[in-house]
Amino acid sequence: MSATVTAPASGASSGPTTEHTPVRNVTFWRVLRSEWIKLWTLRSTWWTLGATVVVMVGFALMLAFVSQFLADQMEGASPEEQAAMGGMLGGPAVVAAGFEMAALVVAVLGALMITGEYSTGMIRSTFAAVPARLPAFFGKAVVLILVTAVLTAVSLALSWLVTYPLLNPNDATVDFGDSDQVRALFGTVLYVTLVALFALGLGALLRHTAGAIFTVVAIFLVVPVIVQVATLAATQLEWIGTVNKLLPSVAGAQITPNAGAFPDVLDPWVGIGVLAGYTALVLVGAATRLKLQDA
């Protein structure tokens, strides 16, 4: 017994229809848009940004009350004493009072932008979509710069707004006609942004959230305190003073209203240049590891 197989007609297709999805090239703009969407879909982003605003506005308001109290107590003081207090608790110093703590809060966001993907394994999907890897990393950096700069500027504006009624009666508010005061506020935005980028680079190098955050806190908070204590204890050792003024936090802070808090420090733009140099080294190291080592 034999079987006959009849071939299907050539004009009709009995199999499933295959649909072709258009494939678009990976461009930096598309990578940037992807990183922007990823950032704002994280709950930690909103908590971190909200905490930054609260810290900066809260510190400014607290210092404004202190400044008002001291101004009332020093009504009969000499002009020299009033000028000294104005230098310590002037408008820019009050408005930007919480910038160092805010920088550490934003540093958490910078580290989480990449360590969060390593902890969840999403980094593999990111690099599968962007095989070159570096565009994804630099996309994160650009998004972080934009968000941090705008956030810091808005926080400073809100701090000025809430402290104005307290500082203006004593002529202690920010003088926007003074180039030094404007530079100090602009420098605050630069400082916080560079710290956030520094944390992003450390996150890419260490690939561990707790390790990156601990390292940032140690570099910008713990080590400066230790070195400053050593500087006071061993005034005869000049190299300790040199190390102190070249620390990332001390050097970078010279462009902010906190400039001149310690003797023998760098000029404002030189100091922020030193911090930018440290940040660039960390970012280059992070980019090198991302390029050479698998996730």
C-alpha positions in Angstrom: 0.0 0.0 0.0 1.4 3.4 -0.9 0.6 6.9 0.3 0.5 10.0 -1.8 1.6 13.4 -0.4 0.1 16.4 -2.0 2.1 19.6 -1.8 0.3 22.7 -0.8 -0.6 25.3 -3.4 2.2 27.8 -4.0 0.0 30.8 -3.7 -1.1 30.1 -0.1 0.9 29.7 3.1 -0.3 27.3 5.7 2.4 28.2 8.4 2.3 31.1 10.8 2.9 34.6 9.5 6.2 36.1 10.6 6.2 39.8 11.5 9.4 41.8 11.3 10.0 44.3 14.0 12.0 47.4 12.8 15.4 47.6 14.4 16.8 51.0 15.2 20.4 51.9 15.6 21.7 52.5 19.1 22.4 56.3 19.3 23.6 58.3 22.3 20.4 60.2 22.3 18.3 57.0 22.6 20.7 55.8 25.4 20.3 59.1 27.2 16.5 58.9 27.0 16.6 55.3 28.3 18.8 56.3 31.3 16.4 59.2 32.0 13.4 56.9 32.1 15.2 54.4 34.3 16.2 57.1 36.8 12.7 58.5 37.3 11.1 55.1 37.6 13.1 54.3 40.7 11.5 55.1 44.1 14.9 55.7 45.6 15.3 58.7 43.2 12.4 60.5 44.6 13.4 59.8 48.2 16.9 61.0 47.6 16.0 64.1 45.8 13.4 65.0 48.4 15.9 64.4 51.2 18.4 66.7 49.4 15.9 69.6 49.3 14.9 69.1 52.9 18.5 69.0 54.1 19.5 72.2 52.3 16.4 74.2 53.2 16.4 72.9 56.8 20.0 73.8 57.4 19.5 77.2 55.8 16.5 78.0 58.0 18.2 76.8 61.1 21.3 78.9 60.5 19.1 81.9 59.6 17.5 81.7 63.1 20.9 81.6 64.6 22.1 84.5 62.5 19.0 86.6 63.6 19.6 85.7 67.3 23.3 86.7 67.1 22.4 89.9 65.3 20.0 90.8 68.1 22.7 90.0 70.7 25.4 92.1 69.0 23.4 95.3 68.5 25.9 97.2 70.6 29.0 95.4 69.2 31.8 97.2 67.4 31.7 97.4 63.5 34.7 95.0 63.4 32.8 92.3 65.4 29.7 92.7 63.3 31.7 92.4 60.2 33.3 89.2 61.5 29.9 87.7 62.2 28.7 88.8 58.8 31.6 86.9 57.2 30.7 83.7 59.1 26.9 84.0 58.8 26.4 86.1 55.7 23.7 85.4 53.1 25.5 82.9 50.9 26.8 81.0 54.0 23.3 80.7 55.4 21.6 79.8 52.1 24.2 77.1 51.3 24.6 75.9 54.9 23.6 72.3 54.1 25.5 71.8 50.8 28.0 69.3 52.3 25.3 67.0 53.7 23.3 67.5 50.6 26.3 66.4 48.5 26.5 63.2 50.5 22.8 62.5 49.9 23.1 63.1 46.2 26.2 60.9 46.2 24.0 58.0 47.3 21.9 58.6 44.2 25.0 58.7 42.0 26.2 55.4 43.4 22.8 53.7 43.1 22.4 54.7 39.5 24.9 51.9 38.6 25.3 49.7 41.6 21.5 49.2 41.7 21.7 47.6 38.3 24.6 45.3 39.3 22.7 44.2 42.4 19.5 43.3 40.4 21.4 41.9 37.3 19.8 44.6 35.1 23.3 45.7 34.0 23.4 42.7 31.7 20.3 43.9 29.9 21.7 47.4 29.7 25.0 46.2 28.1 23.1 43.8 25.8 21.2 46.8 24.5 24.3 48.9 24.4 27.2 46.5 23.6 29.8 49.4 23.5 29.0 49.9 27.2 30.6 53.3 27.5 27.7 55.2 25.9 25.4 53.8 28.7 27.9 54.9 31.4 28.3 58.4 30.0 24.5 58.6 29.5 24.1 57.9 33.2 26.7 60.6 33.9 24.9 63.2 31.7 21.6 62.5 33.3 23.1 62.7 36.8 24.8 66.1 36.0 21.5 67.6 34.8 19.4 66.3 37.7 22.0 67.2 40.3 22.7 70.7 39.0 19.0 71.6 38.7 18.2 70.1 42.1 21.0 72.0 43.8 20.0 75.3 42.1 16.3 74.8 43.1 17.3 73.9 46.7 19.4 77.1 46.9 16.6 79.2 45.5 14.2 77.7 48.1 16.7 78.3 50.9 17.0 81.9 49.9 13.3 82.3 49.7 12.6 80.9 53.2 15.5 82.7 54.9 14.9 86.1 53.2 12.3 87.3 55.8 14.8 86.6 58.6 18.0 87.9 57.0 16.7 91.0 55.1 16.0 93.1 58.2 19.6 92.8 59.2 20.9 93.3 55.6 22.4 89.8 55.7 20.6 88.3 52.7 22.4 87.4 49.5 23.6 90.4 47.4 23.2 89.2 43.8 25.1 92.3 42.7 28.2 90.9 44.4 30.2 88.8 42.0 31.9 86.9 44.8 28.6 85.9 46.4 27.1 84.8 43.1 30.3 82.8 42.4 30.0 81.1 45.7 26.5 80.0 45.0 27.4 78.8 41.5 30.4 77.0 43.0 28.0 75.2 45.4 26.2 73.8 42.4 29.5 72.7 40.9 30.7 71.1 44.1 27.6 69.0 44.7 27.5 67.9 41.0 31.1 66.8 41.1 30.6 64.8 44.3 27.6 63.0 42.6 29.8 62.2 39.6 32.6 61.0 41.9 30.1 58.6 43.5 28.9 57.3 40.2 32.5 56.5 39.2 33.1 54.8 42.5 29.9 52.8 42.0 31.1 51.6 38.6 34.5 50.7 40.0 33.4 48.8 43.1 30.0 47.6 41.8 28.7 47.3 45.3 26.2 49.9 46.8 27.4 49.7 50.5 31.1 49.8 49.5 30.6 52.8 47.2 28.6 54.8 49.7 31.0 53.9 52.6 34.0 55.0 50.5 32.4 58.3 49.5 31.5 59.1 53.1 35.1 58.2 54.2 36.7 60.4 51.6 34.5 63.4 52.0 33.6 63.3 55.7 35.8 61.0 57.8 39.3 61.5 56.3 39.1 65.4 56.3 38.3 65.3 60.0 41.2 63.0 60.8 43.6 65.1 58.7 42.4 68.4 60.2 42.9 67.0 63.7 46.4 65.9 62.7 47.1 69.3 61.3 46.3 71.0 64.6 48.2 68.4 66.6 51.4 68.6 64.4 51.7 72.1 63.2 55.4 71.7 62.6 54.8 69.1 59.9 54.1 71.1 56.8 53.3 68.1 54.6 50.1 67.4 56.7 48.9 70.9 55.8 49.6 70.3 52.2 47.7 67.0 52.3 44.8 68.8 54.0 44.3 71.4 51.3 44.6 68.9 48.5 41.8 66.7 49.9 38.8 66.5 47.5 36.4 68.0 50.0 38.7 70.7 51.3 39.9 71.7 47.9 36.5 71.7 46.3 34.8 73.6 49.1 37.0 76.7 48.5 34.7 77.8 45.7 31.6 77.6 48.0 30.6 80.0 50.8 32.6 77.8 53.1 35.8 79.0 51.5 38.6 80.1 53.9 37.4 78.0 56.8 41.0 76.7 57.1 44.2 78.6 56.7 46.6 78.0 53.8 44.0 76.7 51.3 43.8 76.8 47.5 42.2 79.6 45.4 38.5 78.9 44.6 38.9 77.9 41.0 42.1 75.9 41.6 40.4 74.1 44.4 37.3 73.1 42.3 39.8 72.1 39.6 41.5 69.7 42.0 38.1 68.1 42.8 37.3 67.9 39.1 40.6 66.2 38.5 39.9 63.6 41.2 36.5 63.0 39.7 37.9 62.7 36.2 40.4 60.0 37.4 37.6 58.0 39.0 35.4 58.2 35.9 38.3 57.2 33.7 39.1 54.2 35.9 35.4 53.2 36.0 35.1 53.5 32.2 38.2 51.3 31.8 36.9 48.6 34.0 33.5 48.7 32.3 35.2 48.3 28.9 37.6 45.5 29.9 35.7 43.5 32.4 32.3 41.7 32.1 29.4 42.5 34.3 
